[in-house]
């Protein structure tokens, strides 16, 4: 697999809190574990709790969907508007339904269900 085929990651930089997208590298060396995202020839140390992989899918506005994003399903004839958290579980990307009290429940679905109608409204790492 060539570099252009690799899925992109994102994480929040430790130095300024900004998001950076690129290749993810973990350097494990206890007690100094470091997590980096390489982008445009530079490496940036990132907060490991914020690292998420791209699903390879885009929302209805063409914005890339990442692990940790909160997405909104539109209202249809059969379903009311619902909110989901994008996660990686069991070797695939899934969406976990958020319940009305803002706590995620245990309902997982594959993210392939009408993904092009989803809208990213935020992510779990930033206040909505």
C-alpha positions in Angstrom: 0.0 0.0 0.0 1.4 3.4 -1.0 1.3 6.4 1.2 -1.5 7.9 -0.8 -3.7 4.9 0.1 -3.2 5.3 3.8 -6.1 6.7 5.8 -5.6 10.0 7.4 -5.8 10.8 11.2 -6.4 13.9 13.1 -5.5 15.0 16.6 -5.3 18.2 18.7 -1.8 19.6 19.0 -0.4 19.8 22.5 1.4 23.1 21.9 -1.6 25.2 20.7 -4.8 23.0 20.8 -5.3 23.3 17.0 -6.4 20.3 15.0 -3.8 18.7 12.6 -4.5 16.0 10.0 -2.0 13.6 8.6 -0.2 10.3 9.4 -0.3 9.0 13.0 2.8 7.7 14.7 3.0 6.4 18.2 6.4 6.2 19.9 6.1 4.0 23.0 8.9 4.4 25.4 7.7 4.3 28.9 7.5 6.7 30.7 7.8 9.1 27.7 5.1 7.8 25.3 4.6 10.3 22.5 1.9 10.6 19.9 2.5 12.5 16.7 0.7 13.4 13.5 2.9 14.1 10.5 1.6 16.7 8.2 3.3 18.7 5.4 6.8 17.6 6.3 6.4 18.4 10.0 5.5 16.3 13.0 3.3 17.6 15.8 2.8 16.1 19.2 -0.9 15.5 19.8 -3.1 14.7 22.8 -3.6 10.9 22.4 -7.2 11.2 23.7 -8.1 13.3 20.6 -6.6 11.0 17.9 -9.2 9.7 15.5 -9.0 8.0 12.1 -10.8 9.2 9.0 -13.6 6.9 7.9 -12.9 7.7 4.3 -16.5 9.1 4.0 -17.7 12.6 3.7 -20.9 14.2 5.1 -23.5 15.9 3.0 -21.3 19.1 2.9 -18.2 17.2 1.7 -16.5 17.4 5.1 -14.4 14.3 6.0 -15.9 12.2 8.8 -13.6 11.1 11.6 -13.7 8.9 14.6 -15.1 11.0 17.5 -17.3 13.2 15.2 -20.9 13.7 16.3 -23.2 13.4 13.3 -26.9 14.2 12.7 -29.2 12.0 10.7 -32.0 14.0 9.0 -35.7 13.5 9.7 -37.3 11.1 7.2 -40.8 9.7 6.8 -39.9 6.8 9.0 -37.4 8.3 11.5 -37.0 11.4 13.6 -33.8 13.4 13.6 -31.1 11.5 15.6 -27.5 12.1 16.7 -24.7 9.6 16.7 -21.0 9.4 17.7 -18.7 7.9 15.1 -16.5 5.1 16.6 -14.2 2.3 15.5 -15.3 -1.1 16.9 -14.7 -4.7 15.8 -12.7 -3.8 12.7 -15.2 -1.3 11.2 -16.6 2.2 11.7 -19.9 2.4 13.6 -22.2 5.0 14.8 -23.4 5.0 18.4 -26.7 6.6 19.1 -26.8 9.5 21.6 -29.8 9.4 23.9 -31.9 12.4 24.7 -29.9 13.1 27.9 -26.7 13.5 25.8 -25.2 10.2 27.1 -24.5 7.7 24.4 -26.4 4.4 24.7 -25.2 1.0 23.6 -26.9 0.9 20.2 -24.2 0.5 17.5 -24.9 0.5 13.7 -22.5 0.3 10.8 -21.9 3.8 9.4 -22.8 2.8 5.9 -26.4 3.7 6.3 -27.1 6.7 4.1 -23.8 8.2 5.2 -24.0 10.9 2.5 -27.0 12.4 4.3 -25.2 12.8 7.6 -24.1 16.2 8.8 -21.2 16.7 11.2 -22.3 18.9 14.0 -19.2 18.7 16.3 -17.0 16.1 18.0 -16.6 14.6 21.4 -13.4 16.5 22.1 -14.9 20.0 22.0 -17.8 21.6 23.7 -20.8 21.8 21.5 
